[in-house]
Amino acid sequence: MQSPEASTAVSPTQIQLTLLALADEVVGTLAHLVAYVGALALFAILALAGLGQLPDLRGDGPADRPGWSIADRSHPAFAVSRIDSSEKTASYVIFRHPEGGRRDVLRWTDMADKPVAELEIYRQGAEFDVTRPAAAGLAARMGLSADTPLEQAGLIDTKFGPVALFRPVGGAKGARACLGYLKRYEEPALQISGFSCQGDSLPARRAAIACTLNRLTLLASGNEPRLAELFAHAELRRRGCDPQGSPDWLLGAANAQLRGAL
């Protein structure tokens, strides 16, 4: 007869089978847990992707994205030479965008520190929206309401070639006697724009804008050889400033629409 101890003894084979069954159960549980966590992670990624599209669906555009900030440590890349030593020095502010854009903005003010002219050189980065109207935002910069409609006021010839001029449609009520201007290049990706309220007549304001652009020079191109090439070619076309205007104003396209680069 077997002793009680012998009858209750467990064989090594039974122990191994029990351990294997336990291991299989643990592995199965872990596999289900990993699949569950993976599914949660997938849903989280899809949710975040969907949230990332919400601004576009709402029509907010880039309003919620990091925008322009003043670049205090950047050095001026452009200058406008003075006509005489009594001319008031312009303020110079540089803005940078996280997606690569840079705006160099020069402003001139009168004796009461009221802006009378502005020149902006915008080197475009990935933030540039090609679908945005060429003159968008120009009215606000001219001191007008942002929704003030503008119309073309002809073209002027400068060392950068023809530059489009803009004014409030029909002389909007309360609008300042200012002219906006814009010149856009595709290569290099560059836009020169601004406004001028200088001069007592339309020809005088046209002349003031042409004079400013003809005096615009490049101080440093950085790592942009095409920018240096553009200004080098422009210098070959430089002209003097004629306060009375010149006979070569291009006025035939006064109400033409912008097409392509100007």
C-alpha positions in Angstrom: 0.0 0.0 0.0 1.1 3.6 -0.7 1.7 5.9 2.2 -0.5 9.0 2.6 2.6 11.1 1.7 3.1 9.3 -1.5 -0.6 9.6 -2.5 -0.5 13.3 -2.1 2.8 13.9 -3.8 2.7 15.9 -7.1 4.9 14.7 -9.9 7.3 17.1 -11.7 5.3 16.7 -14.9 2.2 18.1 -13.3 4.1 21.1 -11.9 5.5 21.9 -15.4 2.1 21.6 -16.9 0.7 24.0 -14.3 3.5 26.5 -14.8 3.1 26.4 -18.6 -0.7 27.0 -18.3 0.0 29.9 -16.0 2.6 31.3 -18.3 0.2 31.0 -21.3 -2.5 32.8 -19.3 -0.1 35.6 -18.4 1.1 36.0 -22.0 -2.4 36.0 -23.2 -3.4 38.7 -20.7 -0.4 40.8 -21.6 -1.2 40.4 -25.3 -4.7 41.7 -24.7 -3.4 44.5 -22.6 -0.9 45.6 -25.3 -3.6 45.5 -27.9 -5.9 47.5 -25.7 -3.2 50.1 -25.0 -2.4 50.2 -28.7 -6.0 50.8 -29.6 -6.2 53.7 -27.1 -3.0 55.2 -28.5 -4.4 54.9 -32.1 -7.6 56.7 -31.0 -5.6 59.4 -29.2 -3.5 60.0 -32.4 -6.6 60.2 -34.5 -8.2 62.6 -32.1 -5.2 64.8 -32.0 -5.0 64.8 -35.8 -8.7 65.7 -35.9 -8.2 68.6 -33.5 -5.2 69.8 -35.5 -7.6 70.3 -38.4 -10.2 72.2 -36.5 -8.7 75.7 -37.1 -8.9 75.1 -40.8 -12.4 73.8 -40.6 -13.5 76.8 -38.6 -11.8 79.2 -41.0 -9.5 80.6 -38.3 -6.4 80.2 -40.5 -3.1 80.6 -38.7 -4.6 82.7 -35.9 -3.8 80.0 -33.3 -0.3 79.3 -34.6 2.8 81.0 -33.4 3.1 84.3 -35.3 5.5 87.2 -35.9 7.8 88.5 -33.2 10.3 91.3 -33.0 13.8 90.0 -33.6 15.9 92.3 -31.4 19.2 90.5 -32.1 18.9 90.6 -35.9 20.9 93.2 -37.8 19.4 95.5 -40.5 19.8 94.1 -44.0 18.6 97.2 -45.9 18.9 100.9 -45.9 17.5 104.0 -47.6 20.2 106.5 -48.4 19.5 110.1 -47.3 18.9 112.9 -49.7 20.3 115.5 -47.3 21.6 115.5 -43.8 18.5 117.2 -42.4 16.3 114.2 -43.3 14.8 112.5 -40.2 16.1 109.0 -39.6 13.5 106.2 -40.1 12.7 103.6 -37.4 13.8 100.1 -38.3 12.1 97.1 -36.9 12.7 93.4 -37.8 10.1 90.7 -37.4 10.7 87.0 -37.8 8.3 84.1 -38.1 8.9 80.5 -36.8 8.4 79.2 -40.3 11.2 81.2 -41.8 9.7 84.5 -42.9 11.4 87.9 -42.1 10.0 91.4 -42.4 12.3 94.5 -42.4 10.1 97.5 -41.7 11.3 101.1 -42.1 8.9 103.9 -41.0 9.1 107.7 -41.3 7.1 110.1 -39.1 6.4 113.8 -39.2 7.1 116.3 -36.4 4.1 115.0 -34.5 5.4 111.4 -34.8 2.6 110.5 -37.1 3.6 107.9 -39.8 4.0 109.5 -43.2 5.7 106.7 -45.0 6.6 103.0 -44.6 8.7 100.5 -46.5 8.6 96.8 -45.8 10.9 94.1 -47.3 9.3 90.7 -46.7 11.4 87.7 -47.3 8.8 84.9 -47.4 9.0 81.6 -45.5 6.8 78.6 -45.3 4.2 80.8 -43.6 3.5 82.7 -46.9 -0.1 82.1 -48.2 -0.1 82.2 -52.0 -3.9 82.4 -52.0 -3.9 85.7 -50.1 -4.6 88.8 -52.2 -1.5 90.7 -53.1 -2.6 93.9 -51.3 -4.2 92.3 -48.3 -3.4 94.2 -45.1 -2.1 97.2 -47.0 -5.1 99.4 -46.1 -4.5 98.9 -42.4 -0.9 99.7 -42.7 -1.9 103.0 -44.5 -3.9 104.0 -41.4 -7.2 103.0 -42.9 -9.9 100.6 -41.8 -8.7 97.0 -42.5 -11.8 96.5 -44.7 -11.2 99.6 -46.8 -11.2 98.5 -50.5 -8.2 99.6 -52.6 -7.9 100.1 -56.3 -4.8 100.3 -58.5 -3.6 103.8 -59.1 -1.3 103.1 -61.9 2.3 101.9 -62.1 5.6 103.7 -61.6 9.0 102.8 -63.0 11.8 102.2 -60.5 15.1 100.5 -60.4 13.1 97.4 -59.5 11.0 97.7 -62.6 7.3 98.6 -62.6 5.7 98.9 -59.2 1.9 98.8 -58.6 0.3 101.7 -56.7 -2.9 101.5 -54.7 -5.4 104.0 -53.2 -8.8 103.8 -51.5 -11.6 103.1 -54.0 -13.2 106.4 -55.1 -11.3 108.3 -52.4 -13.0 106.7 -49.4 -14.5 109.1 -46.9 -12.0 110.2 -44.3 -9.1 108.4 -46.1 -5.7 110.0 -45.9 -4.1 111.3 -49.0 -1.7 108.3 -49.2 -0.6 105.9 -51.9 0.2 102.3 -51.2 2.6 100.3 -53.4 3.7 96.7 -53.9 6.3 94.7 -55.8 6.4 90.9 -55.6 9.1 88.5 -56.8 8.8 84.8 -57.1 12.6 84.1 -57.2 13.8 85.1 -54.7 10.6 84.9 -52.7 10.4 88.6 -51.9 7.8 91.3 -51.5 8.5 95.0 -51.3 5.5 97.1 -50.2 4.5 100.1 -48.2 2.9 103.5 -48.5 3.7 107.2 -48.6 1.6 110.3 -47.6 4.4 112.6 -48.7 3.6 115.3 -51.3 0.8 117.7 -51.9 -0.4 116.1 -55.1 -0.7 112.6 -56.7 2.4 113.1 -59.0 4.4 114.3 -56.0 3.4 111.2 -53.9 4.3 108.9 -56.9 7.6 110.7 -57.1 8.2 110.2 -53.3 7.6 106.4 -53.6 9.8 106.1 -56.6 12.6 108.1 -54.9 12.4 105.9 -51.8 12.6 102.7 -53.8 15.5 104.0 -55.9 17.4 104.8 -52.7 16.8 101.4 -51.2 20.1 99.4 -50.9 21.1 96.0 -49.6 23.5 95.9 -46.6 23.7 92.2 -46.2 22.2 89.3 -48.1 23.1 86.5 -45.7 23.0 83.2 -47.4 20.7 84.4 -50.2 22.8 84.9 -53.4 19.6 85.5 -55.5 18.7 88.5 -53.2 22.2 89.9 -53.7 21.9 89.4 -57.5 18.5 91.1 -57.6 19.8 94.2 -55.9 23.0 94.2 -58.0 20.9 94.3 -61.2 18.6 96.9 -59.7 21.6 99.2 -59.0 22.3 99.3 -62.7 18.9 100.9 -63.2 19.2 103.4 -60.3 17.9 106.9 -61.0 18.0 110.2 -59.3 15.1 111.7 -57.4 12.9 114.1 -59.2 10.4 115.8 -56.7 8.2 116.9 -59.6 7.8 113.4 -60.9 9.1 112.2 -64.3 7.5 111.8 -67.7 7.9 108.0 -67.7 5.1 107.2 -65.2 3.2 104.2 -66.5 -0.4 105.2 -66.0 -2.1 103.1 -68.7 -2.9 100.2 -66.3 -4.5 102.4 -63.6 -7.3 100.0 -63.0 -5.7 96.8 -64.1 -5.8 93.8 -61.8 -2.5 92.3 -60.5 -1.4 89.3 -62.6 1.8 87.5 -61.8 4.8 89.2 -60.2 5.1 92.9 -60.5 
